[in-house]
Amino acid sequence: MIISPLQSARYQYSPKLPGMLRNGISEICVKNGAPTQSVADQEKIAALFPNTYGKNEITFQKGENTAPAKKQVVGMILSGGQAPGGHNVVCGLYDALKATNPENELLGFLGGPSGLLEDSYRVMDDEYIDKFRNTGGFDIIGSGRTKLETEEQFAIAAEVCKKHGVTAIVIIGGDDSNTNAAVLAEYMAAHNTGVQVIGCPKTIDGDLKNEDIECSFGFDTATKTYSELIGNIQRDANSAKKYWHFIKVMGRSASHVALECALETQPNICLIGEEVAAKKMSLSAVADVIADSVAARAAKGMNFGVAIIPEGIVEFVPEFSMLIAEINELLAGEKTAQFNALPTWEEKYAFIQNGLTAEAMAVFAILPQGIQQQLFLERDPHGNVQVSLIESEKLFSAMVSDKLAARKAAGTYNGKFSAQHHFFGYEGRCAFPSNFDADYCYSLGYNAFMLIQYGFTGYLSKVSNLSKPAEEWVAGGMPITKMMNMERRNGKDKPVIRKALVELDGKPFTYFAEHRQEWAENTCFTFPGAIQYYGPAEVCDLTTRTLALEKA
C-alpha cells in the first residue's frame, strides 16, 4: 500500500499532553472539587441516577498515584457521526493503559454500540494502533448509531463485559451517546457489575459544550476544513465577479459551525439560526436580509458574494417549524403509504392542501416546488421530516431571486444575480486532525484512563483551559449528570444532555454582529488556507476564533 508523505509524517507526530499528565502515571493524583447537580430538573435527574448523581468534579495534579493496582480490560466504542481526532482518543487511551500495566487490554467494539451488544470486537495492539495515530476517520473500529437505552440492552452489555472480564467502557460520542453512557453507568452501578463507564465529548457541530466542556473534539478541524473551502470559493468569487455562492454547512440543531466559519472568512452573509428564532423571522424576512446585501453590493458594481447557511436553519424559522409539525401529523401512521401511492405531484399537492391549515399552507405555497417535494422525502425513524435533506441553500437563493425580480420591476434594483450552491458536510468529518485536535483528543483518551484507574464512573473526560498552550491545559472529569435536563422525546420525558446553542450575548456572536454590516456591503473576505501541521506554533497550534473570543 502506498502511503502519502503527509500520512507517514503524521504517524510520527507526538501529541502534546497537559502539564499534569506529563509527569508519568505514577505521579498523578486526584484533587476533588465541589459536588455537582444537573443544569435543570434536579429532583427528577437525581431520582433517575441515584448511584451516579451529585458526584464531585475532579482534576488531576502532580502527586503520588494512590489508585489500587489491578489488571484493566477496557472496552471502547465510537458512537455517532465521525469527527476528526477520534483515532487519537483511542491512541491516548491505549498508551495510558499500557504505560500503567503492559498486561492491560483494550478491546475495540466494532461498528458502534451494536458491537458491544453483538460481542463483536478487536483486541488492540501496538502494530494496529500505530496505523491510525494522528489520522482522521473512525475506521479503526467503525462507528454506529445504535442507542443503548433499554434494560434488555444493558443486561446484554453486562453479560458481554463479564464474559471478557471488562472492567470499564469508554464511549466516544456526542450528546446522545454520552446521555446513553450516563444511563449505562447508572445501570452498571445499580447492578454491582464492577464495570465503569466513561464518556468523551465528540461532535463537529460544537453543541456539546458548557462552562466545563469548552469545546467538543473535531470542531476545530472541521471548521478549519470548511473555512479553507469557503476561502477558496471567496477568492474565486472575487476573481470571476459574477456569482453569488450559497454555502450550507453542518449544524442541524445549532449554528456554531456557521458562526466559526464566518469569523474565519468574513463572508457577506452568515445566517445564525438562534438569531432567526429569537427575532421570530419569517422565511421572507430572512430572504430580504440576503437580498439587501446583494442589492447594496450591486449598487457598487459587485454582482457577486458569499452566503453561509447552517444546515438546520429552517427549523429555527417559526412558521417553517409550524409547517413541519403539521406535515408530521399529516403523514402520521398509515397516511404515509396513502400519500406515497398517489401517482402524480398534482394529486399529492391536493392531498397536502386538504390536510394543512390555511396558515401552514400559506408557507408551503411560497416554497419552490423542489423544496416542497423535499419535505415529503423518506421520513426519519420516528416518522418525521428529515430537515437535513432540505436544500436550504437552494431555497434561499430562489427566494432571493424572486425578491430581486420584484425590486427590479419596482426600479429599486438594477444588478445581475446568478447563484451557485454548495453543501460542506462529509468533507470535514474525517479530515486529518489539526494539531489542536490531535493534542486535545490524545489528552482526552489519556485522561479517560486516569478516570478509570481511580475508579470513577458516569464521568466525562474533561480537558479545559484550551485557549492556552497545551502545557497549561487542565485535565480532570465531571459527572455527566451535571449536563442533563429532562426533555420530551417521542412522547416521553427523558433525561438528556442539554444541547448548547449559539449565545446571542456571547463574545463570538457579538463580534460577528458588530462587523457583519461592513462585510455585507463590502468585500472583506479572508482566506484561511489549508490546515498547517508544521511551522510556528502561532500558526500550527491556533485554536478556533470562537474559543479565542470566549476566553479572551
N, C-alpha and C positions, 0 to 999 in steps of 0.2 A: 504494500500500500504506500502511495506517495503522500508524504506529509508536507504541508506548506511550511516555508521558513518561519512565518509568524507562529503557527501552531507549535512547531518544535521549540521556538524560543519561549513561548508561554508555558510550556511544560516545566521550564527551568526557573520560572519566577517564584520567589519565596514571599508569600503573603505576609504582611505586617500584622502583628498582634497588639492588643492593648498592653500598656506597660506592665500591669499587674499579672498578665498571663505569660509574660516572657521570663518569669523567674524560675520556671521549671515546676512541674506538677507538685513536687514535694514542698514547695514554698508558697502555696496558695491556700489562704484560709477565708472563712466566711465572716462578713460583717452584717449583722441583722439590722434591718431598718424598721419602719413602723408597720403595724398591722394594716391591712387593706380592706376596702369594701368596694362593691360594684359601683359603676358610674350612675346607676339608677336601679329602682326596684329591689332595694337591698334585702328586704324581708323575703321576697319570693326567690331571689337568687340564692340566698343563704339556705333556705329550706330545700332547694334542689341540689345543693352541693355541701351537705353537712360535713363531709370529710376533707374538703379541699378549699372551703371558703374562708376568707379573713386571714389568710396566712401573711407573713411578713414579706415585704420586699427585701432583697438581699443584694449585696455587692461583694465582689471578690477583691482581696487585697493581699499584700505580701505578708507572709506569716507561716507558721508551721501547719502543714496539712494534717488535719485530725480525722479525716474520713477513714472509716474502718476498711481494712484491706479485704477484698473478695473478688473472685473472678466475675467479670461482667460480660453478659451476652446481650448486645444491644441490637434491636431491630429498628430499621428506619424506613420511612415511607415518603415518597414525593407525591404530593396531592394537588390536584387542580392544574391550572394553566402554567406553562413554563415561564421561568423568569431567569435572566442572566445571573450566574453566580451559584445556582443550585448545586452544581458539582463541587464547588469549594466548601459548601456547608458539609457535604459528605466527607470531603478530604480532611477538614478540620476536626470533625467528629472522630474519624478513623485515627488520625495522628495522635490526638489526645488519649484516646482509648489504648492505643498500642504503647504510647510513652509511659502510661501508668502501669501496664502489665502486658507483656507480649502475648500472654495466653488469652487475653480478652478477645472477643469475637464481635464482628459487625456483620449482621445479616441484612441484605437489601431486599425488601419485599417488592416483587415485580409488578409493574402496571398500576401502581397506586394502592389505595386501601384494599382493593379486591385481592391483591397479592397476600395480604395478611389473612383474609377470610378463606382463601383457597390454598393456603400453605405453599405458596409459590415464592421462592426466594433464591438469592445467590449469596454465597459467603464471600465477603470482600477480602482481597489480599493485596500485597504491595504491587504486584505486576499489573493487576487490573485497575486499581485505584490510580496508578501513575499515568494511565492513558487519558484521564479526564481532568487532571489538575488545570485550573485556570481557564477552562474552556466553557463555552456556552452549552445550553441544552439540558435536558433531563434524561438523555439516552443511556446514562449509566445504569439505571434500573427501570426507566419509563415512569410515566405518571398516569393518573386516572382520576375520575370524579365521583367514584362510589362514596356515598356518605356512610360514616359509622355512627349510627344513631338509634338502633333498636337493641333491646335486651338480647335477642337471639344472636345478633351480630357480635355483641360484646362477649357473650358466652363462648362463641366460636373462637374469637380472638384470644380469650383467656386460655382456652384449650391448646391452641397453636403455640402460644407462649410457653405454656407448661411443658409441652412436648419437646421443645428445643432449649429449655432452660433459660428463656429470655427474661432478663431482669428489668429491661427498660425499652420503651419505644419512643423514637423521635419522629414527630410528624412535621414535615416541612411544607407549609401551606399558607393560604390566606385566611380571611376572617371566618369563612365557613369551616375550613379544615381545622383551624385552631379551636373553634367552638366545639367541633367533634372531639378534638384532643382533650378539652376540658371535661366533656361528658364521659369519655372513655377513662380518663384518670379517676374520676369520681367512682365509676363502676369498679375499677381495679382495686381502689382503696376500700370501698364498701365490702367487697368480697374477699379481702385479705389475700389477694393473689401474689403480692410481693412485686408486682410489675409497676414501675414508674412510667409516667408519660410526660414528655417534654415537647413543647412546640417551638417552631422557628418562624418569624414573620416574613412572609413572601407575598408580593404582588406588584406587578409593574404599574398597576392603576394608582398606587400611592394612597389608597383609602384605609390601609391598616396602619394607623398612626395615632398617637396621642402624646400626652406630656411625658410618657415613659418611652414609647417606641417612636423615635424621631423620624425614622424612615424605614419603609419595608424594602427588602433587598430586591434588586432588579430594576427599581425605578430609575436609578442613576444611569445605568447602561441603556435602558430602553429609551429614555427621553433624550439622551445624547445621540443615539442612533437616529431617532426621528428628527431631531434638530439638525443633524447633518444633512438629511434628505431634504428637509424644508429649506435649509440654507441653499442647497444646490438648486432647488426649484426657484427660490427668490433670485438667485443670480441669473438663471435662465430667463425669468420674467423681466428682469431689469435689462437683459440683453436684447431679447426679442421685442419687448414692449408692446405685446398685442394680446395677451391672455390674462384673465383672472383665474387663479388656481384655487379651487376649493378642496381643502385637505382635511379629511376626517382622521382622527387619531383615537387610540384606545382610551377607554374610560366610560364604562357602562353606567356606573352609579355615582361617579364624582368626576370633576374636571381638572384634577391635579396634573395629569399628563399634558393637557392642552395649555394650562397656565404655565407650566415649566417650559414647554416648547416656545411659548410666546415670549417669555422672559429671555430665552436664549437667542431668539431670532428676530424679534421685533417686527412681526407681520403687520399688515394694515388692519386686519380684523382678527380677533380671537373671541369666540363665544364662550362664556362661562355659565354652565347650566344652573349653578346655585344662584347666580345673579338674576337669571331669567325667571327662576321660580320666585325669588324674593320680590321682584318687581311685578310678578304676575303678567309677564309679557306674552302677547299673542304671537302666533306664527307671523302674522302680518307685521307686527312691530319689530320682531327680530329681523325680518327681511328688509324693513326700512332702514335699520341701523347699517346693514351692509350696503344697501343702495345709496345711502348718504355718502359713504366713503367712495364708492365707485364714481358718483357724480362729482364730488369735490376734487378727486384726482383727475377726472376727465376735463374739468374746467381748467386744469393746469397742464393739459396736454398729455396726461399719463393714463392711457387706457389699459392699464394692467395693474395687478395686485395679487395679494395672497390672503386667504381667509382660513383660519384654523377652527375646526368644528369638533367638539368632543363626541364620541360615539353615541352616548346616551342623551344627547341634547333634547330630543323631542319629548322625553319623559319629564323634563323639567318645565315644559310649556303646559300650564294648567288646562287649557282647552284640549290639548292633544292627549294629556293623561286621562281626561274625561272620555274622550273618544275611544282610547284603548280599552278602558274599563268597560264601556258599553259593548265593544266588539267581543271582548272576552265572554260577556254574558250572552251575546247574540249567538256565539258558536259553542256554548256550553253543551256537554254531553253528546247526544247523537246528532245535534244540529250541524256539527262539522261535516259529517258524512253527507247529510242532506244538501249542504251548501256545495260541497265538492262535486256532487253528482250533477249539478246544473251545467249544461253543455257550453253556454256562452257567457261572456262577461256581461252582456246586457241583462241576462236573466239573473246573474249573481248581483248585479248592481241594484236591480229591483228588489231582490231579497234583502239586501243591506238597507235600502231606503225604507222598506216596510218595518225593519226591526230597530232602527235607531231613532232616538228622539230628534226633534227638529234642531236642537242646539248642536248635537253631535253631527247630524247630517250636514249642517252648515259648514262645519270644519272639514268634514270629509270631502265635500263638494269642491273646495278650493284647492285640493291637492292634485298634482299631476297624476294622470292615470297610472303611470308606472309605480308611483308611491302608493296609490290606493291598492293596487294589486299586491304590493309587498306586505301590506297589513294582513293579508289573508294567505300568506305562505304557511309552510309547516309550523305547527304550534310547538311550544316547549313541552317538557314532560308534564306540566301542570295544566296544559290546555290554553296557555296564554300567548299573546302576540310576542314574537321574538324581535324585540326592538333593535337588536344588533344587526338584523337583516335589512333594516330600513336604510336606504341610501340617502341619509340626511344631507350629505354634501350636494347631491343632485336636486333634492327637494328645495334647498335654499337658493341654489343657482337658478333654478327655474322660476322661483318666486321673485327673485331679484330681477330677472329678465323681464317679467311681466310688469314689475314696478317701474323699471326704466322705460319700457314702451309707453306706459301711461304718462310718465313725465315728459317724454319726447313729444307726445301728442299735445301736451299742455304747454309746450315751449319752454320747459324749465331744465331740460337736459338735451345735450347735443353730442354726446360721446359715442364711442363704439364699445360693445360689450360682447366678449366671447369667452366661454368658460372651459376649463379643463378640470377633471375630477381625479382625486387620489384617495386611497384608504391605506394608512400605515398601521398595520396590526401585527401580523406574524413576523414582519421584518425586524421587530425589536425584541421578541420574546426569547430568542436563543442566540443573540449576538455574543461574541467574545466579551466577557465581563470587563468593565473598566477596572483600573487599579483599585478604585474605591470599592466597587462591588466585590472584586476578588479578595481584598483585605477584610471587608465587612463580613462577607459570607463565611470565610475561613474562621474568623473570630466567633461568629455565631455558632458554628459547629463545634469548635474547640470548647467554647463556653458551655454548650449544651452538655458535653460530657462531664464538665465540672459540676453542673447541677445534678447529674445522675450520681456521680461519685459521692456527693454529700447527701444523697437520699431525698432530694426534692421531687415532687410530682405535681402535675397540674400547673406547671410554671412555663412561662415563655422565656426563651433565651433572649437576653437583653444586652445590647451594647449601645452606649449613649455617649454624649459629647462629640458627636460625629463631625461637627464642623471644624474641629481641631485636628492636628496631626494624629495619626494612629497611636503614637506613644501616649497621648493624653486621653484616649478613649477609656471609658469606664465599663467594666463587664459585670454582669450580675443576672438577676432573674426577678420576674414579677409574676404573681399568681394570675392566671388567665382570667379568672372570675372578676378581677378588678376592671376589665374592659367590657363587661357584659351588661346587657339590659334585656328586658322582655319585649318581644315584637310579635306581631300577628303574622304567622306563616301558614298558608294553606288552611285557614280557618281555625288555627290553634295558637295559643300563646306559647312561645318557645324562647328559651334563653339563647341569645346570640351576641357575638361581639359587635359592638356599635361601629358602623362604618363612619369614617372620618371624611367629612365633606370639605370643600374649599371654604375657608373662613373669610367672609367678606370684610371683616375688620382686621384681618391678619396682614402682616407686613408684605408678603408676596403679592396678594391681590391689590393692596393699597398702592404699591409701587406701580403695578400694571395700570391701575385706574388713573394714576397721575400722568401717565405717558401715552395712553392709547389714542388720545385725540390727535396728538402730533403724528403718531405712527399711521393713523387712519388717513391723513391728508397728504403726508409726505412719504418719500422713500427713505426709510431709516433702517433698512434691512441690515442684519448682522449675519455673519457666515461662520458658524462654529467649526466646520470641518470635521474630519474623522476623529474618533477617539484616539488619544495619544497614550501609548504604553511606556515609552522610553523618552527621557529628557528631563527638564527641570520639574521639580515637584509641583510648582505653581501651575503647571500645565497638565501634568500626568495624574496628579492626585486631586485635581479640582473636584469639589463636590457640586451638587446642584445649586442653581440660583435660589430655588425655593428654600433649601436648608440654610444657605448663607444669609438670606434675608431674615429668616425666622430667628437665627441665632446671632445676628449682628450685634 
